[in-house]
Amino acid sequence: MQNKKVSIHTLKQAKVEQRKLVMLTAYDYPFGLLADEAGADMVLVGDSLGMVVMGLEGTTAVTMETMLHHTQAVVRGCKTPLVVGDMPFMSYNISIPDAIRNAGRLLKEGGCDVVKLEGGVDFAPTVQAIVKAGIPVMGHIGLTPQTASALGGFKTQGRDLAGAKQILEDARALEDAGVFSMILEAVPAPLGKLVAESVSVPVIGIGAGDEVDGQVLVTHDLIGLFDKFVPKFVKQYTRIRPIILEAMNAYKQDVQEQAFPDREHSFSMPEETLEALKRSLDKPE
């Protein structure tokens, strides 16, 4: 029997019951299928695809059209998880009407269930307006990759008193603005615990310790497919990249040595048809 579709209510109930939530990223149909089969509660179509799929140095160059394209593919593979569409840089930063319009596009054209955007206190009015328009929003605070340069790079946030207080303030502001959940990235574990205890919505950690309400990792990181940069908080559960390279090298060798394709992987034709064809080719025009 097919599992019931995960809803926002499901996530909130999980926090009440202290059941840890599992979130994975996916950027295409095959990985959407895998995340679905693995039983993920949520699947994030993250703008991290700029780095792990497109080969960009960061996420800021990812466009709405790119996000729509990848979200559509992931949604086709996800029947049970709640699919979260990431709002790319400058799709919600310029004006609230733009933010509502682009969030609506992710739902209507992309097909995702909810949207995610980065920012705390400063973006609470934007979140509130999107929620008021009937679009569920997941927040993202702590290290926010789209504006990482303004935060001093990809560094742990909230280590000092002022920074920690700001993150707590951001979390409460987002809750007041109506988010159903939030991602908390790259903060000390004790601060992660405090944030999760300070708000009633689920807090999903990525490098925020084990006492938040759930975890998310970039799937390409946890399977060892992307190793250009491996953050401290990533655990590689396998390393699939060497396996893929081994298969590609074996294929290359077989092709060069004419070991592939062999009879098993080739199509045949009746001998009499082949002979007739050869005779027809020998006849003059």
C-alpha positions as CSV (number, residue, x, y, z in Angstrom):
1,M,0.0,0.0,0.0
2,Q,1.3,3.4,-0.9
3,N,2.4,5.6,2.0
4,K,0.3,8.7,2.7
5,K,1.6,12.0,1.4
6,V,3.6,14.0,4.0
7,S,1.8,17.2,4.9
8,I,2.7,20.3,7.0
9,H,0.5,18.8,9.7
10,T,2.6,15.6,9.6
11,L,5.7,17.6,10.2
12,K,4.3,19.6,13.1
13,Q,3.0,16.4,14.7
14,A,6.4,14.9,14.4
15,K,7.9,17.7,16.5
16,V,5.2,17.2,19.1
17,E,5.9,13.5,19.2
18,Q,9.7,14.1,19.1
19,R,10.1,12.0,15.9
20,K,13.1,13.1,14.0
21,L,12.4,14.3,10.4
22,V,14.5,13.3,7.4
23,M,15.1,15.6,4.5
24,L,17.2,15.0,1.4
25,T,18.0,17.0,-1.7
26,A,17.2,16.0,-5.2
27,Y,17.7,17.8,-8.5
28,D,16.2,15.4,-11.1
29,Y,13.7,12.5,-11.5
30,P,16.0,9.6,-10.6
31,F,17.1,11.1,-7.3
32,G,13.5,12.1,-6.6
33,L,12.5,8.5,-7.0
34,L,15.4,7.3,-4.8
35,A,14.5,9.8,-2.0
36,D,10.8,8.7,-2.3
37,E,11.8,5.0,-2.0
38,A,14.1,5.8,0.9
39,G,11.2,7.2,2.9
40,A,12.4,10.8,3.2
41,D,9.8,13.1,4.9
42,M,10.9,16.0,2.7
43,V,12.8,16.5,-0.5
44,L,14.5,19.9,-1.1
45,V,15.1,21.0,-4.7
46,G,17.9,23.2,-3.5
47,D,19.7,26.0,-5.3
48,S,22.8,24.0,-4.3
49,L,22.3,22.4,-7.7
50,G,24.2,25.4,-8.9
51,M,27.4,23.9,-7.4
52,V,26.8,20.1,-7.5
53,V,25.0,19.8,-10.8
54,M,25.9,22.9,-12.8
55,G,29.5,23.4,-11.7
56,L,29.1,27.0,-10.5
57,E,31.2,28.4,-7.7
58,G,28.1,29.3,-5.7
59,T,24.3,29.6,-5.7
60,T,23.7,33.2,-6.7
61,A,23.7,32.6,-10.5
62,V,20.9,30.0,-10.3
63,T,17.7,31.4,-12.0
64,M,14.0,30.9,-11.5
65,E,13.9,29.1,-14.9
66,T,16.6,26.7,-13.7
67,M,14.7,26.0,-10.4
68,L,11.4,25.4,-12.3
69,H,13.1,23.0,-14.7
70,H,14.7,20.9,-11.9
71,T,11.7,21.1,-9.6
72,Q,9.4,19.7,-12.3
73,A,11.7,16.7,-12.7
74,V,11.9,16.0,-9.0
75,V,8.2,16.2,-8.4
76,R,7.6,13.5,-11.0
77,G,9.6,11.1,-8.8
78,C,8.2,12.1,-5.4
79,K,4.9,10.7,-4.5
80,T,5.1,10.7,-0.7
81,P,7.7,13.3,0.5
82,L,6.8,17.0,0.9
83,V,8.7,18.7,-2.0
84,V,10.3,22.0,-1.1
85,G,11.2,24.4,-3.9
86,D,14.1,26.7,-3.2
87,M,13.6,30.3,-4.2
88,P,16.8,31.5,-5.9
89,F,18.8,34.6,-5.2
90,M,17.0,37.8,-6.3
91,S,13.7,36.0,-6.8
92,Y,12.4,37.4,-3.5
93,N,14.9,40.1,-2.6
94,I,13.7,43.0,-4.7
95,S,10.1,43.5,-3.7
96,I,7.3,41.6,-2.0
97,P,5.1,41.5,-5.1
98,D,8.0,39.9,-7.0
99,A,8.5,37.4,-4.1
100,I,4.8,36.4,-4.1
101,R,4.8,36.0,-7.9
102,N,7.9,33.9,-8.0
103,A,6.8,31.7,-5.1
104,G,3.5,31.2,-6.9
105,R,5.4,30.1,-10.0
106,L,7.4,27.5,-8.1
107,L,4.1,26.0,-6.9
108,K,2.1,26.4,-10.1
109,E,4.7,25.7,-12.7
110,G,7.3,23.7,-10.7
111,G,4.7,21.6,-8.9
112,C,6.3,21.7,-5.5
113,D,4.3,21.7,-2.3
114,V,6.0,24.5,-0.5
115,V,8.8,27.1,-1.0
116,K,12.0,27.9,1.0
117,L,13.8,31.2,1.2
118,E,16.8,32.5,3.1
119,G,16.8,35.3,5.7
120,G,15.6,36.1,9.2
121,V,14.2,39.3,10.7
122,D,14.8,41.4,7.5
123,F,12.7,39.0,5.4
124,A,10.0,38.3,7.9
125,P,7.6,40.8,6.1
126,T,8.3,39.0,2.8
127,V,7.6,35.6,4.4
128,Q,4.4,36.9,6.0
129,A,3.1,38.3,2.6
130,I,3.8,35.0,0.8
131,V,2.1,33.0,3.5
132,K,-0.9,35.4,3.4
133,A,-1.1,34.7,-0.3
134,G,-1.7,31.0,0.5
135,I,1.8,29.7,-0.2
136,P,3.5,27.7,2.6
137,V,7.1,28.9,3.4
138,M,10.1,27.2,5.0
139,G,12.7,29.6,6.4
140,H,16.4,29.3,6.3
141,I,18.7,30.9,8.9
142,G,22.2,30.7,10.3
143,L,24.6,30.3,7.4
144,T,22.7,31.4,4.3
145,P,24.6,30.4,1.2
146,Q,23.1,33.0,-1.1
147,T,24.6,35.8,1.1
148,A,27.6,33.8,2.5
149,S,30.0,36.5,1.3
150,A,28.3,39.1,3.5
151,L,28.6,36.6,6.4
152,G,32.4,36.2,5.9
153,G,32.2,33.1,3.8
154,F,31.1,29.6,4.5
155,K,31.7,29.8,8.2
156,T,29.9,28.7,11.3
157,Q,27.5,31.3,12.5
158,G,26.4,32.2,16.0
159,R,29.6,31.5,17.9
160,D,29.6,34.9,19.7
161,L,26.9,36.3,21.9
162,A,25.6,38.9,19.4
163,G,25.5,36.3,16.6
164,A,23.7,33.7,18.7
165,K,21.1,36.3,19.9
166,Q,20.5,37.3,16.3
167,I,19.9,33.8,15.1
168,L,17.4,33.3,18.0
169,E,15.7,36.6,17.0
170,D,15.6,35.5,13.4
171,A,14.0,32.2,14.3
172,R,11.3,33.8,16.4
173,A,10.6,36.4,13.7
174,L,10.1,33.7,11.1
175,E,7.8,31.8,13.3
176,D,5.7,35.0,13.9
177,A,5.7,35.5,10.1
178,G,4.1,32.1,9.6
179,V,6.8,29.7,8.4
180,F,5.8,26.0,8.9
181,S,9.4,25.0,9.4
182,M,12.9,26.3,9.1
183,I,16.4,25.1,8.2
184,L,19.2,26.1,10.6
185,E,22.6,25.8,9.0
186,A,26.2,25.7,10.4
187,V,25.7,26.8,14.0
188,P,27.1,25.4,17.2
189,A,25.1,22.4,18.5
190,P,24.1,24.0,21.8
191,L,22.6,26.9,19.8
192,G,20.8,24.5,17.5
193,K,19.1,23.0,20.6
194,L,18.1,26.4,21.9
195,V,16.6,27.4,18.6
196,A,14.6,24.2,18.4
197,E,13.3,24.8,21.9
198,S,12.5,28.4,21.2
199,V,10.0,27.9,18.4
200,S,7.0,25.6,17.9
201,V,7.7,24.8,14.3
202,P,10.2,22.0,13.2
203,V,13.8,23.1,13.0
204,I,15.7,21.1,10.4
205,G,19.5,21.2,11.0
206,I,22.4,21.0,8.6
207,G,25.5,21.3,10.8
208,A,23.3,22.3,13.8
209,G,23.8,19.4,16.1
210,D,21.6,16.4,16.9
211,E,19.0,18.1,19.2
212,V,17.1,19.9,16.5
213,D,13.9,18.4,15.0
214,G,15.4,16.8,11.9
215,Q,18.3,16.7,9.5
216,V,19.0,17.6,5.9
217,L,22.1,16.8,3.8
218,V,22.9,17.4,0.1
219,T,22.4,13.9,-1.3
220,H,25.4,14.2,-3.6
221,D,27.5,14.9,-0.5
222,L,26.3,12.0,1.6
223,I,26.8,9.4,-1.2
224,G,30.2,10.8,-2.1
225,L,29.3,11.9,-5.6
226,F,30.4,15.5,-5.2
227,D,33.8,15.9,-3.5
228,K,35.0,19.3,-4.7
229,F,34.2,20.6,-1.2
230,V,33.1,18.4,1.7
231,P,31.8,20.5,4.7
232,K,32.7,19.4,8.3
233,F,29.0,18.5,9.0
234,V,28.8,16.1,6.1
235,K,29.0,12.3,6.7
236,Q,29.7,10.3,3.6
237,Y,27.7,7.1,3.9
238,T,29.3,5.8,0.8
239,R,31.6,7.0,-2.0
240,I,29.9,6.3,-5.3
241,R,32.2,8.5,-7.4
242,P,35.1,6.0,-7.5
243,I,32.6,3.3,-8.4
244,I,31.3,5.3,-11.3
245,L,34.8,6.1,-12.5
246,E,35.8,2.4,-12.3
247,A,32.8,1.5,-14.5
248,M,33.6,4.3,-17.0
249,N,37.2,3.2,-17.3
250,A,36.2,-0.4,-17.8
251,Y,33.8,0.6,-20.6
252,K,36.5,2.7,-22.2
253,Q,38.9,-0.3,-22.2
254,D,36.3,-2.6,-23.6
255,V,35.5,-0.3,-26.4
256,Q,39.2,0.3,-27.3
257,E,39.9,-3.5,-27.2
258,Q,36.7,-4.3,-29.1
259,A,35.4,-6.4,-26.2
260,F,32.2,-4.4,-26.2
261,P,29.7,-4.7,-27.7
262,D,29.9,-8.6,-27.8
263,R,27.3,-11.0,-29.2
264,E,25.2,-10.7,-26.0
265,H,24.9,-6.9,-26.5
266,S,24.4,-6.9,-30.3
267,F,21.4,-7.5,-32.6
268,S,21.5,-10.3,-35.2
269,M,19.8,-10.8,-38.5
270,P,19.0,-13.9,-40.6
271,E,22.0,-15.2,-42.5
272,E,20.0,-15.4,-45.7
273,T,18.9,-11.7,-45.4
274,L,22.5,-10.7,-44.9
275,E,23.7,-12.7,-47.9
276,A,20.9,-11.2,-50.1
277,L,21.9,-7.8,-48.9
278,K,25.5,-8.4,-49.8
279,R,24.6,-9.7,-53.3
280,S,22.5,-6.6,-53.9
281,L,25.4,-4.4,-53.1
282,D,27.6,-6.3,-55.5
283,K,25.3,-5.6,-58.5
284,P,26.2,-2.7,-60.7
285,E,23.8,0.3,-60.9
